[in-house]
Amino acid sequence: MTSKKIRHIICAVRGVPKSRDTVTKAIDLALEHNARLTFAHVSDAEFLSTTRPSMISLRSVYKQLHDLGEFTMSILKDRAERSGVSQADYIVREGKLLKQLRLILAETCPDVLVIGKPVTKGPVRPSVKTTEFEQFVTDVETQLNIQVVIVEIDVID
C-alpha cells in the first residue's frame, strides 16, 4: 500500500459467488482505514443483441439486470455495515464494464479500487480479456492516480 491516506474505496463486483473474496478484501480495507466503501456493479447485456429471441427486448433484459444488481448491491452494503463499515453505498450502471468503471472512478475520485482478476478458466466466459484488464489497471493507476488492489478469484466452487 502507498503512504497516501485511504478515505474512499470502490469495490468493483459482479455480484456472483466468485466475488466473495473481492468483497471481503474491500470490507477489510475499509475497516482497516475507516474508509468509505462504495460497491460498483456494471450490467452488460449487449452480447444478447445477437443471441436473444426477438420477443424479448434488450431494454427489458437491462431492466431486470439493473434490478438484480440493485438488490445484490443492497445486500453487500448491508454486509459491509454489519461488519462495521460506517459509510457504505453502491452504484449500479449499465454498459461496457471497463468504460463504466472508468466513469465511476472519474466521478467518485476514490483512493483505492478493489477488483477481482478476470477468470480465464472454467465454464464462464471472462467479462474482459486479460490484456484489456491489464491496460485498464495501468491506466487507472497512472492516469487517475488510484491504487488498484487485484484479488485472485478462486475458480473452484
Backbone as CSV, one residue per row, in Angstrom:
resi,resn,N_x,N_y,N_z,CA_x,CA_y,CA_z,C_x,C_y,C_z
1,MET,0.833,-1.192,0.000,0.000,0.000,0.000,0.879,1.257,0.000
2,THR,0.394,2.277,-0.626,1.115,3.538,-0.636,0.892,4.254,0.689
3,SER,1.664,5.328,0.899,1.525,6.070,2.147,0.341,7.041,2.114
4,LYS,-0.291,7.201,0.968,-1.456,8.081,0.827,-2.597,7.579,1.714
5,LYS,-3.236,8.491,2.434,-4.349,8.112,3.304,-5.507,7.593,2.457
6,ILE,-6.062,6.484,2.895,-7.188,5.879,2.189,-8.480,6.343,2.846
7,ARG,-9.264,7.121,2.087,-10.535,7.646,2.598,-11.747,7.017,1.909
8,HIS,-11.533,6.587,0.658,-12.658,6.065,-0.130,-12.179,4.895,-0.983
9,ILE,-12.931,3.811,-0.930,-12.618,2.595,-1.674,-13.801,2.261,-2.576
10,ILE,-13.497,1.960,-3.831,-14.502,1.422,-4.751,-14.223,-0.068,-4.881
11,CYS,-15.262,-0.874,-4.752,-15.144,-2.318,-4.949,-15.977,-2.685,-6.171
12,ALA,-15.290,-3.013,-7.275,-15.983,-3.427,-8.499,-16.359,-4.890,-8.352
13,VAL,-17.643,-5.163,-8.480,-18.114,-6.518,-8.202,-19.246,-6.892,-9.146
14,ARG,-19.245,-8.151,-9.557,-20.301,-8.647,-10.446,-21.487,-9.175,-9.652
15,GLY,-21.268,-9.484,-8.399,-22.365,-9.981,-7.576,-22.540,-11.481,-7.634
16,VAL,-21.582,-12.168,-8.218,-21.641,-13.629,-8.289,-20.870,-14.218,-7.109
17,PRO,-21.104,-15.481,-6.776,-20.400,-16.079,-5.633,-18.876,-15.950,-5.697
18,LYS,-18.305,-15.968,-6.885,-16.852,-15.843,-7.009,-16.353,-14.458,-6.572
19,SER,-17.242,-13.500,-6.426,-16.865,-12.151,-5.991,-16.666,-12.053,-4.482
20,ARG,-16.962,-13.108,-3.775,-16.917,-13.093,-2.312,-15.573,-12.599,-1.768
21,ASP,-14.464,-13.117,-2.307,-13.144,-12.713,-1.820,-12.862,-11.240,-2.104
22,THR,-13.333,-10.754,-3.236,-13.152,-9.347,-3.584,-13.897,-8.460,-2.590
23,VAL,-15.119,-8.824,-2.283,-15.935,-8.069,-1.324,-15.291,-8.097,0.061
24,THR,-14.837,-9.264,0.484,-14.203,-9.395,1.798,-12.960,-8.518,1.887
25,LYS,-12.138,-8.509,0.842,-10.931,-7.674,0.826,-11.301,-6.203,0.942
26,ALA,-12.316,-5.769,0.216,-12.735,-4.366,0.252,-13.258,-3.985,1.637
27,ILE,-14.052,-4.846,2.237,-14.571,-4.581,3.585,-13.425,-4.505,4.583
28,ASP,-12.493,-5.442,4.497,-11.339,-5.434,5.408,-10.531,-4.146,5.274
29,LEU,-10.297,-3.696,4.042,-9.564,-2.442,3.824,-10.329,-1.244,4.378
30,ALA,-11.634,-1.220,4.152,-12.451,-0.114,4.661,-12.398,-0.058,6.184
31,LEU,-12.459,-1.214,6.819,-12.382,-1.256,8.281,-11.001,-0.833,8.769
32,GLU,-9.965,-1.325,8.108,-8.587,-1.013,8.498,-8.298,0.483,8.427
33,HIS,-8.876,1.155,7.435,-8.581,2.576,7.214,-9.743,3.498,7.583
34,ASN,-10.804,2.929,8.156,-12.002,3.703,8.478,-12.447,4.517,7.254
35,ALA,-12.511,3.832,6.121,-12.792,4.481,4.840,-14.222,4.221,4.383
36,ARG,-14.706,5.115,3.566,-15.993,4.926,2.895,-15.821,3.808,1.868
37,LEU,-16.843,2.972,1.724,-16.800,1.862,0.777,-17.989,1.952,-0.171
38,THR,-17.693,1.993,-1.460,-18.733,2.020,-2.479,-18.594,0.779,-3.354
39,PHE,-19.653,-0.005,-3.418,-19.681,-1.152,-4.321,-20.145,-0.649,-5.685
40,ALA,-19.476,-1.097,-6.741,-19.837,-0.695,-8.103,-20.147,-1.941,-8.921
41,HIS,-21.323,-1.936,-9.533,-21.771,-3.071,-10.341,-22.177,-2.560,-11.718
42,VAL,-21.665,-3.220,-12.759,-21.999,-2.838,-14.128,-22.624,-4.035,-14.832
43,SER,-23.828,-3.835,-15.358,-24.516,-4.868,-16.141,-24.264,-4.607,-17.616
44,ASP,-23.844,-5.631,-18.330,-23.623,-5.511,-19.766,-24.318,-6.669,-20.467
45,ALA,-25.421,-6.379,-21.117,-26.189,-7.419,-21.810,-26.103,-7.276,-23.326
46,GLU,-25.149,-6.507,-23.806,-25.031,-6.296,-25.253,-24.817,-7.594,-26.017
47,PHE,-24.180,-8.572,-25.368,-23.948,-9.848,-26.041,-25.265,-10.519,-26.429
48,LEU,-26.350,-10.140,-25.766,-27.655,-10.728,-26.078,-28.255,-10.195,-27.373
49,SER,-27.734,-9.088,-27.860,-28.334,-8.477,-29.052,-28.301,-9.408,-30.264
50,THR,-27.377,-10.349,-30.284,-27.312,-11.285,-31.409,-27.816,-12.677,-31.053
51,THR,-28.098,-12.926,-29.766,-28.473,-14.280,-29.360,-29.867,-14.396,-28.770
52,ARG,-30.477,-13.290,-28.407,-31.760,-13.346,-27.708,-32.909,-13.617,-28.679
53,PRO,-33.944,-14.249,-28.193,-35.151,-14.392,-29.020,-35.737,-13.009,-29.293
54,SER,-36.304,-12.815,-30.448,-36.801,-11.495,-30.841,-37.940,-10.993,-29.962
55,MET,-38.625,-11.888,-29.249,-39.751,-11.445,-28.420,-39.305,-10.774,-27.112
56,ILE,-38.040,-10.883,-26.766,-37.543,-10.266,-25.536,-36.760,-9.015,-25.907
57,SER,-37.174,-7.883,-25.369,-36.474,-6.644,-25.693,-35.215,-6.514,-24.844
58,LEU,-34.190,-5.934,-25.444,-32.942,-5.701,-24.724,-33.187,-4.763,-23.548
59,ARG,-34.091,-3.809,-23.715,-34.430,-2.879,-22.631,-34.992,-3.644,-21.430
60,SER,-35.839,-4.617,-21.692,-36.417,-5.433,-20.625,-35.337,-6.226,-19.891
61,VAL,-34.406,-6.778,-20.651,-33.303,-7.532,-20.038,-32.470,-6.607,-19.161
62,TYR,-32.140,-5.417,-19.675,-31.362,-4.462,-18.884,-32.098,-4.056,-17.611
63,LYS,-33.400,-3.862,-17.697,-34.192,-3.501,-16.510,-34.092,-4.602,-15.461
64,GLN,-34.230,-5.843,-15.906,-34.142,-6.960,-14.966,-32.736,-7.081,-14.381
65,LEU,-31.712,-6.902,-15.215,-30.335,-6.949,-14.722,-30.060,-5.807,-13.748
66,HIS,-30.599,-4.618,-14.064,-30.420,-3.472,-13.168,-31.070,-3.745,-11.809
67,ASP,-32.296,-4.244,-11.830,-32.994,-4.550,-10.578,-32.240,-5.600,-9.770
68,LEU,-31.739,-6.622,-10.450,-30.956,-7.651,-9.771,-29.666,-7.062,-9.205
69,GLY,-29.023,-6.174,-9.971,-27.814,-5.501,-9.491,-28.092,-4.657,-8.260
70,GLU,-29.192,-3.898,-8.283,-29.582,-3.082,-7.118,-29.791,-3.966,-5.886
71,PHE,-30.497,-5.064,-6.068,-30.773,-5.979,-4.962,-29.476,-6.565,-4.407
72,THR,-28.616,-7.031,-5.296,-27.349,-7.627,-4.874,-26.470,-6.605,-4.164
73,MET,-26.387,-5.398,-4.697,-25.549,-4.374,-4.075,-26.110,-3.949,-2.721
74,SER,-27.429,-3.939,-2.573,-28.007,-3.594,-1.266,-27.643,-4.657,-0.229
75,ILE,-27.563,-5.906,-0.655,-27.126,-6.976,0.257,-25.668,-6.758,0.656
76,LEU,-24.810,-6.406,-0.309,-23.398,-6.171,0.002,-23.221,-4.956,0.905
77,LYS,-24.005,-3.910,0.661,-23.964,-2.718,1.521,-24.327,-3.102,2.948
78,ASP,-25.379,-3.891,3.098,-25.798,-4.352,4.418,-24.701,-5.192,5.069
79,ARG,-24.072,-6.062,4.298,-22.981,-6.890,4.834,-21.838,-6.012,5.343
80,ALA,-21.479,-4.997,4.566,-20.402,-4.093,4.977,-20.771,-3.363,6.269
81,GLU,-21.998,-2.867,6.333,-22.438,-2.147,7.536,-22.462,-3.066,8.753
82,ARG,-22.929,-4.293,8.576,-22.952,-5.251,9.683,-21.543,-5.638,10.122
83,SER,-20.582,-5.509,9.205,-19.183,-5.807,9.533,-18.512,-4.641,10.249
84,GLY,-19.171,-3.476,10.250,-18.627,-2.322,10.954,-18.208,-1.162,10.078
85,VAL,-18.407,-1.264,8.770,-18.084,-0.148,7.874,-19.138,0.934,8.099
86,SER,-18.679,2.128,8.491,-19.635,3.179,8.861,-20.232,3.905,7.656
87,GLN,-19.518,3.931,6.534,-20.026,4.600,5.332,-19.969,3.624,4.160
88,ALA,-21.102,3.074,3.806,-21.167,2.135,2.681,-22.302,2.543,1.755
89,ASP,-22.054,2.441,0.460,-23.086,2.719,-0.527,-22.783,1.915,-1.785
90,TYR,-23.561,2.146,-2.829,-23.324,1.403,-4.060,-23.778,2.197,-5.271
91,ILE,-23.226,1.787,-6.417,-23.561,2.373,-7.712,-23.862,1.219,-8.658
92,VAL,-24.949,1.324,-9.400,-25.294,0.311,-10.399,-25.407,1.016,-11.749
93,ARG,-24.700,0.498,-12.730,-24.703,1.081,-14.072,-24.930,-0.002,-15.117
94,GLU,-25.286,0.436,-16.311,-25.413,-0.461,-17.455,-24.438,0.000,-18.524
95,GLY,-23.890,-0.964,-19.249,-22.995,-0.629,-20.351,-21.749,-1.479,-20.344
96,LYS,-20.766,-1.035,-21.088,-19.497,-1.749,-21.179,-18.758,-1.631,-19.845
97,LEU,-18.320,-2.749,-19.320,-17.750,-2.827,-17.977,-16.626,-1.830,-17.738
98,LEU,-15.557,-1.909,-18.495,-14.398,-1.063,-18.217,-14.682,0.407,-18.479
99,LYS,-15.483,0.709,-19.486,-15.853,2.102,-19.759,-16.643,2.680,-18.585
100,GLN,-17.622,1.934,-18.095,-18.431,2.410,-16.966,-17.601,2.523,-15.690
101,LEU,-16.702,1.563,-15.468,-15.835,1.654,-14.280,-14.956,2.897,-14.340
102,ARG,-14.407,3.198,-15.519,-13.595,4.417,-15.665,-14.422,5.653,-15.311
103,LEU,-15.665,5.699,-15.800,-16.537,6.838,-15.498,-16.817,6.933,-14.001
104,ILE,-17.115,5.804,-13.385,-17.380,5.780,-11.940,-16.163,6.284,-11.173
105,LEU,-14.984,5.815,-11.548,-13.758,6.232,-10.862,-13.496,7.721,-11.056
106,ALA,-13.716,8.225,-12.266,-13.513,9.651,-12.529,-14.505,10.506,-11.743
107,GLU,-15.728,10.021,-11.591,-16.768,10.767,-10.871,-16.565,10.752,-9.362
108,THR,-16.104,9.636,-8.822,-16.050,9.482,-7.363,-14.676,9.753,-6.764
109,CYS,-13.629,9.730,-7.574,-12.253,10.001,-7.127,-11.853,9.205,-5.882
110,PRO,-11.959,7.882,-5.916,-11.561,7.091,-4.746,-10.041,7.019,-4.639
111,ASP,-9.577,6.545,-3.508,-8.145,6.335,-3.307,-7.726,4.941,-3.763
112,VAL,-8.657,3.993,-3.671,-8.358,2.593,-3.986,-9.513,1.979,-4.775
113,LEU,-9.153,1.131,-5.738,-10.107,0.285,-6.444,-9.764,-1.154,-6.098
114,VAL,-10.733,-1.892,-5.572,-10.568,-3.325,-5.326,-11.355,-4.039,-6.414
115,ILE,-10.674,-4.943,-7.123,-11.301,-5.610,-8.264,-10.770,-7.031,-8.374
116,GLY,-11.646,-7.935,-8.745,-11.231,-9.315,-8.957,-10.556,-9.471,-10.306
117,LYS,-9.539,-10.314,-10.334,-8.858,-10.618,-11.594,-9.792,-11.463,-12.451
118,PRO,-9.924,-11.139,-13.731,-10.821,-11.930,-14.581,-10.439,-13.411,-14.581
119,VAL,-11.444,-14.245,-14.489,-11.242,-15.689,-14.511,-11.068,-16.113,-15.962
120,THR,-9.987,-16.837,-16.236,-9.731,-17.274,-17.610,-9.956,-18.766,-17.790
121,LYS,-10.257,-19.460,-16.697,-10.520,-20.900,-16.766,-11.928,-21.164,-16.270
122,GLY,-12.494,-22.265,-16.703,-13.823,-22.635,-16.233,-14.879,-22.399,-17.292
123,PRO,-16.128,-22.670,-16.933,-17.217,-22.615,-17.909,-17.691,-21.208,-18.261
124,VAL,-17.390,-20.220,-17.419,-17.892,-18.866,-17.644,-16.893,-18.064,-18.468
125,ARG,-17.393,-17.435,-19.505,-16.565,-16.574,-20.359,-16.183,-15.322,-19.569
126,PRO,-14.888,-14.924,-19.594,-14.496,-13.719,-18.857,-15.185,-12.480,-19.428
127,SER,-15.491,-11.524,-18.551,-16.178,-10.312,-18.992,-15.246,-9.385,-19.767
128,VAL,-13.939,-9.507,-19.537,-12.939,-8.732,-20.282,-11.738,-9.626,-20.565
129,LYS,-11.018,-9.294,-21.617,-9.799,-10.025,-21.948,-8.692,-9.618,-20.984
130,THR,-7.756,-10.527,-20.753,-6.648,-10.261,-19.833,-5.884,-9.008,-20.235
131,THR,-5.608,-8.832,-21.511,-4.853,-7.659,-21.957,-5.626,-6.363,-21.713
132,GLU,-6.937,-6.393,-21.936,-7.773,-5.211,-21.669,-7.774,-4.884,-20.182
133,PHE,-7.857,-5.917,-19.345,-7.853,-5.731,-17.897,-6.531,-5.116,-17.445
134,GLU,-5.423,-5.659,-17.931,-4.104,-5.148,-17.545,-3.937,-3.693,-17.967
135,GLN,-4.403,-3.346,-19.165,-4.312,-1.962,-19.626,-5.197,-1.052,-18.774
136,PHE,-6.372,-1.527,-18.419,-7.279,-0.774,-17.551,-6.600,-0.467,-16.217
137,VAL,-5.994,-1.478,-15.604,-5.315,-1.298,-14.314,-4.196,-0.268,-14.446
138,THR,-3.396,-0.387,-15.488,-2.304,0.567,-15.715,-2.845,1.985,-15.871
139,ASP,-3.899,2.144,-16.664,-4.496,3.467,-16.875,-5.045,4.056,-15.578
140,VAL,-5.716,3.242,-14.792,-6.292,3.714,-13.527,-5.182,4.189,-12.590
141,GLU,-4.111,3.414,-12.515,-3.018,3.773,-11.604,-2.241,4.992,-12.081
142,THR,-1.981,5.082,-13.388,-1.140,6.172,-13.886,-1.922,7.439,-14.226
143,GLN,-3.078,7.289,-14.852,-3.835,8.465,-15.281,-4.737,9.028,-14.192
144,LEU,-5.335,8.144,-13.400,-6.261,8.600,-12.360,-5.618,8.627,-10.976
145,ASN,-4.401,8.094,-10.878,-3.669,8.045,-9.608,-4.470,7.336,-8.513
146,ILE,-5.079,6.220,-8.893,-5.857,5.405,-7.963,-5.132,4.082,-7.784
147,GLN,-4.917,3.701,-6.542,-4.278,2.421,-6.256,-5.250,1.296,-6.584
148,VAL,-4.771,0.257,-7.259,-5.613,-0.879,-7.624,-5.163,-2.107,-6.842
149,VAL,-6.108,-2.718,-6.150,-5.870,-3.970,-5.437,-6.598,-5.057,-6.222
150,ILE,-5.824,-5.997,-6.758,-6.392,-7.079,-7.565,-6.508,-8.324,-6.700
151,VAL,-7.700,-8.888,-6.671,-7.963,-10.091,-5.880,-8.030,-11.283,-6.829
152,GLU,-7.238,-12.297,-6.532,-7.273,-13.533,-7.319,-8.579,-14.250,-7.008
153,ILE,-9.287,-14.642,-8.027,-10.569,-15.321,-7.866,-10.336,-16.824,-7.895
154,ASP,-10.866,-17.518,-6.912,-10.777,-18.974,-6.864,-11.808,-19.548,-7.822
155,VAL,-11.345,-20.329,-8.810,-12.272,-20.858,-9.811,-12.915,-22.167,-9.387
156,ILE,-12.526,-22.707,-8.255,-13.112,-23.965,-7.782,-14.273,-23.647,-6.861
157,ASP,-15.461,-24.076,-7.229,-16.671,-23.861,-6.404,-17.306,-25.164,-6.062
